[in-house]
Amino acid sequence: HKGTCDKLDPKPVYALTTVTDGVSETTVPGVTIAGLLKAPYAINVHKSTSDLKTYVACGNIAKAK
């Protein structure tokens, strides 16, 4: 999603695979970490595909300190 966990655009920019057993891995063609670092983005985990309005986790994409 564009934005940060504190101010998240509810419309996802990129679709990621569903989390299964605590794991999700997605490759988005043409998207790089460097590109994502040019604007604020966050990865958001929803409770389920039937309850997308409930977020259970969120992490900002940011440079390592």
Stockholm file with secondary structure:
# STOCKHOLM 1.0

chainA/1-65         HKGTCDKLDPKPVYALTTVTDGVSETTVPGVTIAGLLKAPYAINVHKSTSDLKTYVACGNIAKAK
#=GR chainA/1-65 SS CBEETTEECSSCSSCCCCCBTTBCCCCCTTCCHHHHTTSCEEEEEEEETTEEEEEEEEEEECCCC
#=GC SS_cons        CBEETTEECSSCSSCCCCCBTTBCCCCCTTCCHHHHTTSCEEEEEEEETTEEEEEEEEEEECCCC
//
